[in-house]
Amino acid sequence: MDEIQLIAPLWTVQDVAEYLRVPVQTLYSWRQTGYGPPCRRVGKHLRYRPTDVATWLDNLDDGVA
């Protein structure tokens, strides 16, 4: 039972949008094009693992030439 409490809660689309400071619609658009952090459908809701979002963000090219 103690192990369950150590698991981070899943993030909602709104949580990820706030974390990345992008509009919610941007996340939906990214998902349709195969871009953006990985997410999973839980019932009719999209959910993100915080570690997946952080890993995706860390792996982004910074775009500096």
PDB file of N, CA, C and O in Angstrom:
ATOM      1  N   MET A   1       0.821  -1.206   0.000  1.00  0.00           N
ATOM      2  CA  MET A   1       0.000   0.000   0.000  1.00  0.00           C
ATOM      3  C   MET A   1       0.858   1.262   0.000  1.00  0.00           C
ATOM      4  O   MET A   1       0.475   2.252  -0.623  1.00  0.00           O
ATOM      5  N   ASP A   2       2.015   1.258   0.683  1.00  0.00           N
ATOM      6  CA  ASP A   2       2.884   2.426   0.720  1.00  0.00           C
ATOM      7  C   ASP A   2       3.437   2.769  -0.660  1.00  0.00           C
ATOM      8  O   ASP A   2       3.649   3.945  -0.956  1.00  0.00           O
ATOM      9  N   GLU A   3       3.674   1.771  -1.511  1.00  0.00           N
ATOM     10  CA  GLU A   3       4.200   2.018  -2.841  1.00  0.00           C
ATOM     11  C   GLU A   3       3.218   2.815  -3.685  1.00  0.00           C
ATOM     12  O   GLU A   3       3.643   3.648  -4.485  1.00  0.00           O
ATOM     13  N   ILE A   4       1.944   2.591  -3.537  1.00  0.00           N
ATOM     14  CA  ILE A   4       0.930   3.302  -4.308  1.00  0.00           C
ATOM     15  C   ILE A   4       0.984   4.795  -3.998  1.00  0.00           C
ATOM     16  O   ILE A   4       0.770   5.606  -4.899  1.00  0.00           O
ATOM     17  N   GLN A   5       1.256   5.174  -2.786  1.00  0.00           N
ATOM     18  CA  GLN A   5       1.308   6.576  -2.407  1.00  0.00           C
ATOM     19  C   GLN A   5       2.523   7.274  -3.012  1.00  0.00           C
ATOM     20  O   GLN A   5       2.520   8.498  -3.143  1.00  0.00           O
ATOM     21  N   LEU A   6       3.555   6.528  -3.382  1.00  0.00           N
ATOM     22  CA  LEU A   6       4.761   7.116  -3.948  1.00  0.00           C
ATOM     23  C   LEU A   6       4.625   7.404  -5.443  1.00  0.00           C
ATOM     24  O   LEU A   6       5.459   8.111  -6.008  1.00  0.00           O
ATOM     25  N   ILE A   7       3.607   6.877  -6.081  1.00  0.00           N
ATOM     26  CA  ILE A   7       3.398   7.087  -7.507  1.00  0.00           C
ATOM     27  C   ILE A   7       2.829   8.485  -7.726  1.00  0.00           C
ATOM     28  O   ILE A   7       1.847   8.883  -7.101  1.00  0.00           O
ATOM     29  N   ALA A   8       3.475   9.219  -8.633  1.00  0.00           N
ATOM     30  CA  ALA A   8       3.000  10.570  -8.925  1.00  0.00           C
ATOM     31  C   ALA A   8       1.657  10.493  -9.644  1.00  0.00           C
ATOM     32  O   ALA A   8       1.449   9.608 -10.473  1.00  0.00           O
ATOM     33  N   PRO A   9       0.754  11.402  -9.337  1.00  0.00           N
ATOM     34  CA  PRO A   9      -0.540  11.402 -10.038  1.00  0.00           C
ATOM     35  C   PRO A   9      -0.342  11.770 -11.508  1.00  0.00           C
ATOM     36  O   PRO A   9       0.600  12.480 -11.861  1.00  0.00           O
ATOM     37  N   LEU A  10      -1.228  11.287 -12.344  1.00  0.00           N
ATOM     38  CA  LEU A  10      -1.181  11.629 -13.760  1.00  0.00           C
ATOM     39  C   LEU A  10      -1.642  13.068 -13.956  1.00  0.00           C
ATOM     40  O   LEU A  10      -2.474  13.575 -13.204  1.00  0.00           O
ATOM     41  N   TRP A  11      -1.093  13.709 -14.969  1.00  0.00           N
ATOM     42  CA  TRP A  11      -1.460  15.084 -15.267  1.00  0.00           C
ATOM     43  C   TRP A  11      -2.574  15.125 -16.306  1.00  0.00           C
ATOM     44  O   TRP A  11      -2.643  14.268 -17.188  1.00  0.00           O
ATOM     45  N   THR A  12      -3.431  16.110 -16.198  1.00  0.00           N
ATOM     46  CA  THR A  12      -4.469  16.360 -17.184  1.00  0.00           C
ATOM     47  C   THR A  12      -3.881  17.226 -18.307  1.00  0.00           C
ATOM     48  O   THR A  12      -2.755  17.714 -18.208  1.00  0.00           O
ATOM     49  N   VAL A  13      -4.652  17.402 -19.356  1.00  0.00           N
ATOM     50  CA  VAL A  13      -4.235  18.288 -20.443  1.00  0.00           C
ATOM     51  C   VAL A  13      -4.006  19.699 -19.903  1.00  0.00           C
ATOM     52  O   VAL A  13      -3.053  20.372 -20.298  1.00  0.00           O
ATOM     53  N   GLN A  14      -4.864  20.136 -19.015  1.00  0.00           N
ATOM     54  CA  GLN A  14      -4.727  21.468 -18.431  1.00  0.00           C
ATOM     55  C   GLN A  14      -3.435  21.581 -17.608  1.00  0.00           C
ATOM     56  O   GLN A  14      -2.757  22.607 -17.652  1.00  0.00           O
ATOM     57  N   ASP A  15      -3.102  20.529 -16.862  1.00  0.00           N
ATOM     58  CA  ASP A  15      -1.867  20.529 -16.070  1.00  0.00           C
ATOM     59  C   ASP A  15      -0.645  20.681 -16.971  1.00  0.00           C
ATOM     60  O   ASP A  15       0.250  21.477 -16.686  1.00  0.00           O
ATOM     61  N   VAL A  16      -0.614  19.916 -18.054  1.00  0.00           N
ATOM     62  CA  VAL A  16       0.530  19.954 -18.967  1.00  0.00           C
ATOM     63  C   VAL A  16       0.604  21.309 -19.669  1.00  0.00           C
ATOM     64  O   VAL A  16       1.691  21.863 -19.835  1.00  0.00           O
ATOM     65  N   ALA A  17      -0.531  21.837 -20.076  1.00  0.00           N
ATOM     66  CA  ALA A  17      -0.555  23.153 -20.720  1.00  0.00           C
ATOM     67  C   ALA A  17       0.006  24.220 -19.784  1.00  0.00           C
ATOM     68  O   ALA A  17       0.767  25.086 -20.218  1.00  0.00           O
ATOM     69  N   GLU A  18      -0.358  24.166 -18.519  1.00  0.00           N
ATOM     70  CA  GLU A  18       0.171  25.132 -17.548  1.00  0.00           C
ATOM     71  C   GLU A  18       1.668  24.935 -17.350  1.00  0.00           C
ATOM     72  O   GLU A  18       2.416  25.910 -17.282  1.00  0.00           O
ATOM     73  N   TYR A  19       2.110  23.690 -17.258  1.00  0.00           N
ATOM     74  CA  TYR A  19       3.523  23.385 -17.057  1.00  0.00           C
ATOM     75  C   TYR A  19       4.370  23.881 -18.225  1.00  0.00           C
ATOM     76  O   TYR A  19       5.432  24.469 -18.025  1.00  0.00           O
ATOM     77  N   LEU A  20       3.888  23.637 -19.461  1.00  0.00           N
ATOM     78  CA  LEU A  20       4.630  24.044 -20.650  1.00  0.00           C
ATOM     79  C   LEU A  20       4.340  25.481 -21.071  1.00  0.00           C
ATOM     80  O   LEU A  20       5.021  26.035 -21.934  1.00  0.00           O
ATOM     81  N   ARG A  21       3.320  26.078 -20.453  1.00  0.00           N
ATOM     82  CA  ARG A  21       2.899  27.446 -20.773  1.00  0.00           C
ATOM     83  C   ARG A  21       2.491  27.574 -22.246  1.00  0.00           C
ATOM     84  O   ARG A  21       2.908  28.486 -22.960  1.00  0.00           O
ATOM     85  N   VAL A  22       1.657  26.617 -22.662  1.00  0.00           N
ATOM     86  CA  VAL A  22       1.082  26.648 -24.007  1.00  0.00           C
ATOM     87  C   VAL A  22      -0.429  26.492 -23.868  1.00  0.00           C
ATOM     88  O   VAL A  22      -0.900  25.977 -22.854  1.00  0.00           O
ATOM     89  N   PRO A  23      -1.193  26.924 -24.861  1.00  0.00           N
ATOM     90  CA  PRO A  23      -2.646  26.728 -24.803  1.00  0.00           C
ATOM     91  C   PRO A  23      -3.013  25.242 -24.860  1.00  0.00           C
ATOM     92  O   PRO A  23      -2.293  24.438 -25.453  1.00  0.00           O
ATOM     93  N   VAL A  24      -4.120  24.896 -24.248  1.00  0.00           N
ATOM     94  CA  VAL A  24      -4.614  23.523 -24.272  1.00  0.00           C
ATOM     95  C   VAL A  24      -4.788  23.052 -25.713  1.00  0.00           C
ATOM     96  O   VAL A  24      -4.455  21.913 -26.040  1.00  0.00           O
ATOM     97  N   GLN A  25      -5.303  23.915 -26.566  1.00  0.00           N
ATOM     98  CA  GLN A  25      -5.517  23.545 -27.965  1.00  0.00           C
ATOM     99  C   GLN A  25      -4.213  23.147 -28.645  1.00  0.00           C
ATOM    100  O   GLN A  25      -4.222  22.302 -29.541  1.00  0.00           O
ATOM    101  N   THR A  26      -3.103  23.732 -28.243  1.00  0.00           N
ATOM    102  CA  THR A  26      -1.805  23.370 -28.809  1.00  0.00           C
ATOM    103  C   THR A  26      -1.486  21.907 -28.521  1.00  0.00           C
ATOM    104  O   THR A  26      -0.978  21.201 -29.392  1.00  0.00           O
ATOM    105  N   LEU A  27      -1.773  21.454 -27.329  1.00  0.00           N
ATOM    106  CA  LEU A  27      -1.534  20.046 -26.990  1.00  0.00           C
ATOM    107  C   LEU A  27      -2.380  19.121 -27.845  1.00  0.00           C
ATOM    108  O   LEU A  27      -1.897  18.090 -28.313  1.00  0.00           O
ATOM    109  N   TYR A  28      -3.637  19.483 -28.053  1.00  0.00           N
ATOM    110  CA  TYR A  28      -4.503  18.671 -28.909  1.00  0.00           C
ATOM    111  C   TYR A  28      -3.979  18.662 -30.348  1.00  0.00           C
ATOM    112  O   TYR A  28      -3.995  17.620 -31.002  1.00  0.00           O
ATOM    113  N   SER A  29      -3.519  19.799 -30.842  1.00  0.00           N
ATOM    114  CA  SER A  29      -2.969  19.876 -32.193  1.00  0.00           C
ATOM    115  C   SER A  29      -1.694  19.043 -32.308  1.00  0.00           C
ATOM    116  O   SER A  29      -1.510  18.308 -33.278  1.00  0.00           O
ATOM    117  N   TRP A  30      -0.821  19.162 -31.316  1.00  0.00           N
ATOM    118  CA  TRP A  30       0.413  18.366 -31.313  1.00  0.00           C
ATOM    119  C   TRP A  30       0.088  16.883 -31.345  1.00  0.00           C
ATOM    120  O   TRP A  30       0.732  16.117 -32.062  1.00  0.00           O
ATOM    121  N   ARG A  31      -0.903  16.480 -30.576  1.00  0.00           N
ATOM    122  CA  ARG A  31      -1.255  15.056 -30.510  1.00  0.00           C
ATOM    123  C   ARG A  31      -1.713  14.553 -31.875  1.00  0.00           C
ATOM    124  O   ARG A  31      -1.373  13.438 -32.269  1.00  0.00           O
ATOM    125  N   GLN A  32      -2.476  15.359 -32.595  1.00  0.00           N
ATOM    126  CA  GLN A  32      -2.967  14.957 -33.913  1.00  0.00           C
ATOM    127  C   GLN A  32      -1.843  14.819 -34.931  1.00  0.00           C
ATOM    128  O   GLN A  32      -1.953  14.032 -35.871  1.00  0.00           O
ATOM    129  N   THR A  33      -0.770  15.571 -34.753  1.00  0.00           N
ATOM    130  CA  THR A  33       0.341  15.524 -35.707  1.00  0.00           C
ATOM    131  C   THR A  33       1.462  14.595 -35.249  1.00  0.00           C
ATOM    132  O   THR A  33       2.464  14.446 -35.948  1.00  0.00           O
ATOM    133  N   GLY A  34       1.304  13.972 -34.088  1.00  0.00           N
ATOM    134  CA  GLY A  34       2.327  13.055 -33.595  1.00  0.00           C
ATOM    135  C   GLY A  34       3.470  13.744 -32.882  1.00  0.00           C
ATOM    136  O   GLY A  34       4.508  13.131 -32.629  1.00  0.00           O
ATOM    137  N   TYR A  35       3.292  15.002 -32.559  1.00  0.00           N
ATOM    138  CA  TYR A  35       4.298  15.774 -31.841  1.00  0.00           C
ATOM    139  C   TYR A  35       3.848  15.910 -30.392  1.00  0.00           C
ATOM    140  O   TYR A  35       2.713  15.566 -30.062  1.00  0.00           O
ATOM    141  N   GLY A  36       4.701  16.393 -29.550  1.00  0.00           N
ATOM    142  CA  GLY A  36       4.332  16.649 -28.166  1.00  0.00           C
ATOM    143  C   GLY A  36       4.633  15.475 -27.251  1.00  0.00           C
ATOM    144  O   GLY A  36       5.021  14.400 -27.707  1.00  0.00           O
ATOM    145  N   PRO A  37       4.453  15.692 -25.973  1.00  0.00           N
ATOM    146  CA  PRO A  37       4.734  14.634 -25.001  1.00  0.00           C
ATOM    147  C   PRO A  37       3.747  13.476 -25.145  1.00  0.00           C
ATOM    148  O   PRO A  37       2.586  13.681 -25.499  1.00  0.00           O
ATOM    149  N   PRO A  38       4.213  12.268 -24.870  1.00  0.00           N
ATOM    150  CA  PRO A  38       3.312  11.116 -24.974  1.00  0.00           C
ATOM    151  C   PRO A  38       2.204  11.181 -23.930  1.00  0.00           C
ATOM    152  O   PRO A  38       2.415  11.605 -22.794  1.00  0.00           O
ATOM    153  N   CYS A  39       1.038  10.756 -24.341  1.00  0.00           N
ATOM    154  CA  CYS A  39      -0.088  10.714 -23.413  1.00  0.00           C
ATOM    155  C   CYS A  39      -0.843   9.414 -23.608  1.00  0.00           C
ATOM    156  O   CYS A  39      -0.624   8.687 -24.576  1.00  0.00           O
ATOM    157  N   ARG A  40      -1.726   9.138 -22.681  1.00  0.00           N
ATOM    158  CA  ARG A  40      -2.535   7.929 -22.737  1.00  0.00           C
ATOM    159  C   ARG A  40      -3.991   8.304 -22.523  1.00  0.00           C
ATOM    160  O   ARG A  40      -4.319   9.249 -21.806  1.00  0.00           O
ATOM    161  N   ARG A  41      -4.837   7.542 -23.162  1.00  0.00           N
ATOM    162  CA  ARG A  41      -6.267   7.744 -22.976  1.00  0.00           C
ATOM    163  C   ARG A  41      -6.718   6.863 -21.816  1.00  0.00           C
ATOM    164  O   ARG A  41      -6.490   5.653 -21.805  1.00  0.00           O
ATOM    165  N   VAL A  42      -7.351   7.489 -20.859  1.00  0.00           N
ATOM    166  CA  VAL A  42      -7.939   6.777 -19.720  1.00  0.00           C
ATOM    167  C   VAL A  42      -9.432   7.037 -19.807  1.00  0.00           C
ATOM    168  O   VAL A  42      -9.918   8.100 -19.421  1.00  0.00           O
ATOM    169  N   GLY A  43     -10.152   6.048 -20.322  1.00  0.00           N
ATOM    170  CA  GLY A  43     -11.557   6.278 -20.619  1.00  0.00           C
ATOM    171  C   GLY A  43     -11.649   7.291 -21.740  1.00  0.00           C
ATOM    172  O   GLY A  43     -11.091   7.077 -22.816  1.00  0.00           O
ATOM    173  N   LYS A  44     -12.343   8.384 -21.505  1.00  0.00           N
ATOM    174  CA  LYS A  44     -12.436   9.429 -22.532  1.00  0.00           C
ATOM    175  C   LYS A  44     -11.477  10.589 -22.274  1.00  0.00           C
ATOM    176  O   LYS A  44     -11.529  11.604 -22.968  1.00  0.00           O
ATOM    177  N   HIS A  45     -10.611  10.441 -21.289  1.00  0.00           N
ATOM    178  CA  HIS A  45      -9.711  11.520 -20.887  1.00  0.00           C
ATOM    179  C   HIS A  45      -8.273  11.227 -21.291  1.00  0.00           C
ATOM    180  O   HIS A  45      -7.844  10.073 -21.288  1.00  0.00           O
ATOM    181  N   LEU A  46      -7.530  12.275 -21.639  1.00  0.00           N
ATOM    182  CA  LEU A  46      -6.103  12.137 -21.894  1.00  0.00           C
ATOM    183  C   LEU A  46      -5.356  12.388 -20.594  1.00  0.00           C
ATOM    184  O   LEU A  46      -5.679  13.308 -19.843  1.00  0.00           O
ATOM    185  N   ARG A  47      -4.354  11.559 -20.342  1.00  0.00           N
ATOM    186  CA  ARG A  47      -3.539  11.711 -19.141  1.00  0.00           C
ATOM    187  C   ARG A  47      -2.071  11.592 -19.505  1.00  0.00           C
ATOM    188  O   ARG A  47      -1.696  10.846 -20.410  1.00  0.00           O
ATOM    189  N   TYR A  48      -1.251  12.337 -18.788  1.00  0.00           N
ATOM    190  CA  TYR A  48       0.188  12.380 -19.021  1.00  0.00           C
ATOM    191  C   TYR A  48       0.921  11.968 -17.756  1.00  0.00           C
ATOM    192  O   TYR A  48       0.515  12.317 -16.647  1.00  0.00           O
ATOM    193  N   ARG A  49       2.009  11.219 -17.934  1.00  0.00           N
ATOM    194  CA  ARG A  49       2.898  10.947 -16.809  1.00  0.00           C
ATOM    195  C   ARG A  49       3.861  12.126 -16.701  1.00  0.00           C
ATOM    196  O   ARG A  49       4.470  12.509 -17.700  1.00  0.00           O
ATOM    197  N   PRO A  50       4.010  12.703 -15.529  1.00  0.00           N
ATOM    198  CA  PRO A  50       4.932  13.838 -15.378  1.00  0.00           C
ATOM    199  C   PRO A  50       6.341  13.530 -15.869  1.00  0.00           C
ATOM    200  O   PRO A  50       6.993  14.392 -16.457  1.00  0.00           O
ATOM    201  N   THR A  51       6.820  12.305 -15.633  1.00  0.00           N
ATOM    202  CA  THR A  51       8.169  11.950 -16.083  1.00  0.00           C
ATOM    203  C   THR A  51       8.255  11.916 -17.611  1.00  0.00           C
ATOM    204  O   THR A  51       9.287  12.275 -18.177  1.00  0.00           O
ATOM    205  N   ASP A  52       7.184  11.489 -18.281  1.00  0.00           N
ATOM    206  CA  ASP A  52       7.176  11.483 -19.752  1.00  0.00           C
ATOM    207  C   ASP A  52       7.243  12.906 -20.300  1.00  0.00           C
ATOM    208  O   ASP A  52       7.944  13.170 -21.276  1.00  0.00           O
ATOM    209  N   VAL A  53       6.518  13.809 -19.673  1.00  0.00           N
ATOM    210  CA  VAL A  53       6.515  15.212 -20.117  1.00  0.00           C
ATOM    211  C   VAL A  53       7.902  15.818 -19.920  1.00  0.00           C
ATOM    212  O   VAL A  53       8.414  16.499 -20.809  1.00  0.00           O
ATOM    213  N   ALA A  54       8.507  15.575 -18.767  1.00  0.00           N
ATOM    214  CA  ALA A  54       9.836  16.121 -18.479  1.00  0.00           C
ATOM    215  C   ALA A  54      10.882  15.548 -19.428  1.00  0.00           C
ATOM    216  O   ALA A  54      11.752  16.279 -19.902  1.00  0.00           O
ATOM    217  N   THR A  55      10.809  14.250 -19.712  1.00  0.00           N
ATOM    218  CA  THR A  55      11.746  13.617 -20.633  1.00  0.00           C
ATOM    219  C   THR A  55      11.586  14.184 -22.036  1.00  0.00           C
ATOM    220  O   THR A  55      12.577  14.487 -22.701  1.00  0.00           O
ATOM    221  N   TRP A  56      10.336  14.332 -22.492  1.00  0.00           N
ATOM    222  CA  TRP A  56      10.080  14.912 -23.802  1.00  0.00           C
ATOM    223  C   TRP A  56      10.663  16.318 -23.891  1.00  0.00           C
ATOM    224  O   TRP A  56      11.288  16.672 -24.891  1.00  0.00           O
ATOM    225  N   LEU A  57      10.461  17.108 -22.859  1.00  0.00           N
ATOM    226  CA  LEU A  57      10.954  18.479 -22.834  1.00  0.00           C
ATOM    227  C   LEU A  57      12.486  18.507 -22.846  1.00  0.00           C
ATOM    228  O   LEU A  57      13.084  19.320 -23.550  1.00  0.00           O
ATOM    229  N   ASP A  58      13.113  17.633 -22.080  1.00  0.00           N
ATOM    230  CA  ASP A  58      14.576  17.571 -22.030  1.00  0.00           C
ATOM    231  C   ASP A  58      15.179  17.168 -23.373  1.00  0.00           C
ATOM    232  O   ASP A  58      16.297  17.571 -23.694  1.00  0.00           O
ATOM    233  N   ASN A  59      14.452  16.378 -24.159  1.00  0.00           N
ATOM    234  CA  ASN A  59      14.957  15.888 -25.433  1.00  0.00           C
ATOM    235  C   ASN A  59      14.688  16.825 -26.611  1.00  0.00           C
ATOM    236  O   ASN A  59      15.096  16.536 -27.736  1.00  0.00           O
ATOM    237  N   LEU A  60      14.014  17.931 -26.366  1.00  0.00           N
ATOM    238  CA  LEU A  60      13.748  18.884 -27.445  1.00  0.00           C
ATOM    239  C   LEU A  60      15.035  19.555 -27.888  1.00  0.00           C
ATOM    240  O   LEU A  60      15.908  19.851 -27.072  1.00  0.00           O
ATOM    241  N   ASP A  61      15.142  19.792 -29.192  1.00  0.00           N
ATOM    242  CA  ASP A  61      16.243  20.577 -29.740  1.00  0.00           C
ATOM    243  C   ASP A  61      15.993  22.019 -29.338  1.00  0.00           C
ATOM    244  O   ASP A  61      14.879  22.520 -29.493  1.00  0.00           O
ATOM    245  N   ASP A  62      17.009  22.693 -28.826  1.00  0.00           N
ATOM    246  CA  ASP A  62      16.783  24.071 -28.358  1.00  0.00           C
ATOM    247  C   ASP A  62      16.648  25.071 -29.515  1.00  0.00           C
ATOM    248  O   ASP A  62      16.306  26.232 -29.290  1.00  0.00           O
ATOM    249  N   GLY A  63      16.911  24.632 -30.736  1.00  0.00           N
ATOM    250  CA  GLY A  63      16.688  25.481 -31.895  1.00  0.00           C
ATOM    251  C   GLY A  63      17.714  26.578 -32.082  1.00  0.00           C
ATOM    252  O   GLY A  63      17.538  27.448 -32.934  1.00  0.00           O
ATOM    253  N   VAL A  64      18.776  26.553 -31.306  1.00  0.00           N
ATOM    254  CA  VAL A  64      19.820  27.576 -31.420  1.00  0.00           C
ATOM    255  C   VAL A  64      20.845  27.096 -32.418  1.00  0.00           C
ATOM    256  O   VAL A  64      21.354  25.979 -32.316  1.00  0.00           O
ATOM    257  N   ALA A  65      21.151  27.957 -33.398  1.00  0.00           N
ATOM    258  CA  ALA A  65      22.132  27.582 -34.442  1.00  0.00           C
ATOM    259  C   ALA A  65      23.521  27.977 -34.044  1.00  0.00           C
ATOM    260  O   ALA A  65      24.469  27.743 -34.794  1.00  0.00           O
TER     261      ALA A  65
END
